Amino acid sequence: MTKQPKPSRIVMHPAARRSELVDAAQALFFERGYEATTINAIMERAGVSKGGLYHHFASKEEILEALALRLAEQSLERLGDVFDEPGLDGLARLNRFFARARQLKIEDAPQLRAAFDVLFKPESIVLYHRINDAIMPVVTPVLARIIAQGRAEGLFDVPDPEATAALVLQISAGSRELMARAMSAGEGPEAEAVWDAFEDRLRFYGIAVDRILGIADGSVAYVEPGFVRALMTARRS
């Protein structure tokens, strides 16, 4: 009987294999949550051996760190166009930054519906914070640059643009619990009441940003009417 040759293993560039492992982990983390995803599941999804996985990552936590860095870099790339439009003063550019962030959330909501559902569950708190912690140092310099422009123009009264940017982003990170409530609210009048409460809180956050920057209340368009409803509707489409 003629022996069938064993299928040859596809040899990939180390960077490509590493990216493939992160792809597999991202899909599983967003399907099942970080805690419920095992190293074996990542191996199976990526089609690699245990030795192949541990050649690139020492632990599941290291894979999470690589994923968080990837998502942070993607966020920066997609927000980078806030500097493309000439002639904007610091306040107008800051409002463009927030508008772009809102737009991306609505655009991504249908594709990331399952990820959102997992990410905002209590058991995914580690995944959420690790991703957020990775995004902060990447996005903070972008926001600090905008705030520094506004300070140089005499629009913002802040002593330290970078520290101010970090504080503003921390305010944004504080909306996780409200987002979770909005996502689990279901439909109908009760859901709409939860959405309205979420939007009211975001509006309050905007006033907090105004006061941090030393400008009149309502200057920063932190949220626009109907944003939460649009986000929840897009997520379900």
N, C-alpha and C positions, 0 to 999 in steps of 0.2 A: 504494500500500500504506500503510495507516494505521500510523503509528509507535506502538509501545506506550510508554506513559509509564514512565519509570524509577521503580523503587520508591523511595519517600521514605526517607531515613535517619532512624532513630529518634533524636530529640534527647533526651538524658538529662541530668538534673542532674549537675554535675561530681562530687559526692560519690557518686552512684549509679554513674557510669561508673568512678570510681576503685575502688569496692568490687567492681564486676564484673571489673575487671582483676586485683584481688587474688584473687578467687574462682578465676579461670582459672589464675593462677600457683600457687595452693595445690594445686589438683587435679593440675597437671602436676608440681610439685615432689614431691608424694607418690606420683605414679605412676612418674616417671622418675628422680627425684633432681634436685638443684639444678644440678649441673654439666651434666647431659645435657639440660636444658631451655633452649631458645633463646628469644630475644625474639620471633622469628617465630612460634614455636609458641604463645606466649602471645597474640599478636595474633590468630592463627587461632582459638584456642579462645574468645577473648572476642568475636571478630567485629568488630575495630576495625582502622583503618589504622595505619601506622607513626606518622604525625603525631598521630593520636588517642592512641596509647600514650605518645609522648614529650611530649605536652601535660601528662600527669599524672606521669610518672616519667622521670627522666633515664637510668636504667639498670636492669638486672635486679637489681642489688644494692639499689637503692631500693625495688623491689617486695618484695624479701625483707624489708627492714626494716619495711615496712608490714604484711606478713604476720606477722612476729614480734610486732609491737606488738599486732595484733589478737588473736593467740593468748594473749598475756600478759593482755590485758584480759578475755578469756573465762575464763581460769584464775582471775583475781581474783574475777570475778562468781560463779563456781561454788563458790569456797572461802569466800565472804563470810559464809555462814550459820554459820560457827563462832562468831560473836558473837551469834547469835539466841537461844541457850538461856541463860536467866539462872541464876545460882546456881552456876556452875562456877568452881572455882579455876583458877589458871594451869596447873597440871599436867593437870587434867582437860580444859581447853580445848585444850591442846597435843596431847593424845592424840586429841581430836576432830578437830583439824586434820589429823593424819597419817591417821586413819581415813577422813576424807572424801577425801583425796588418793588413797588406795588404792582406795576405792569408785569414784571417777571413772575411774581407769585401767582397772578391770575392766569398767565400763559401756561405756567407749569402745572397748575392744579389738576387738569384732567389726566395728564401723563403720570403724575405722582400721587394719584388718589390713594393707592394702596400704601405707598410710602408714608403719606401724611397720616393715614389711619394708624399705622404702627408707631410712627415717630412721636405722636402726641399721647400715647398710652403711658400710664404710670410706670410700667415695667421697662419702658424704653428711655428712661431718664438719663441713663449713662450714655446711650447713643446720641441723644439730643444734645447733651452738654459737651460731649467730645467734639461733635461737629461744630457747635457754636463756638467753642473755645478755639478751634482751628480757624474759623472764619474771622474772628475778631482781629487778630494781629495782621491779617491780610487786608481787611477792609478799612481798619482804623486809619492808616496813612492816607487813603483816598479821601476819607471824610475830613481828616485833619488839614489836608491841603485846601479843601473848600473853605473850611473855617478860618484858616490863615489868610486866605484871600479876603474874606469878609472883614477880618480884623484890620488888615492893611488898608482897606477902603473906609474904615471907620464905622462899619455897619454893626460889627459884633464887639461886645465889650467882654473879652475873655483874656486871661493872662497866659494860658497855655493851650494852644489849639489841639495838640495831640491828646492831652488829658481830657479836654472837653469832648473830643471825638469819642474817646473810650467811654466816657460817661453817657453820652447820647446813645451809643450802641448798647450799653447795659440796660438802658430804659427799654429799648426794643426787645431785648432778650426776656424782659419781665412779662411779656404777653403770652408765654407758653400756656399757662393754666387757662387763660381766657380763650385761647385758640382751641384747646382741648374741649372746653365746654361747648363752644360754638359748633365744633365738628360732631359732637355726640348729641346735639339738641334735637335731631330728627327734623320734622317738617311741621308746618302750620303756625298758628299764632304764638305758641310757646317758643318755638324755635326762633321766630322773628324777634321776639322780646329779648332772647339771649343774644342774638346778633346785634340788635340795637345797643344793648348794654356793652358789648365788646367794642362797638364803634365809638360809643361815648367815652370809654376808657382810653382808646387810642387818641381821641380828640384832646383829652386831658393830658396825655403824654406829650402831645404837640405843644400845649401851653407850657408844660414843664421845660421843653426844649427852648421855647421862646425866652423863658426867664433865665435859663442857663446862659444863653447867648446875649442877654441884656437888651432884647428887642421887644416891641409891642406884642401883646397877646394876639394870636391869630396870624402872625407874620409867616410862620412856618406851616406849610401845607403838609402836615404829617400824615393826615388821612383825608380822603375826600368822601362826600356823602355817597352812600351805596357801595363802598368798597367791600365791606364784610359780606354783604349780600352777594355781590358779584363773585367774590372768592368762593363762597360756599356753593353757589350755583355752578360755577365752572368746575369745581371739584366733583360734582355729581353728574356732570355731562358725559 
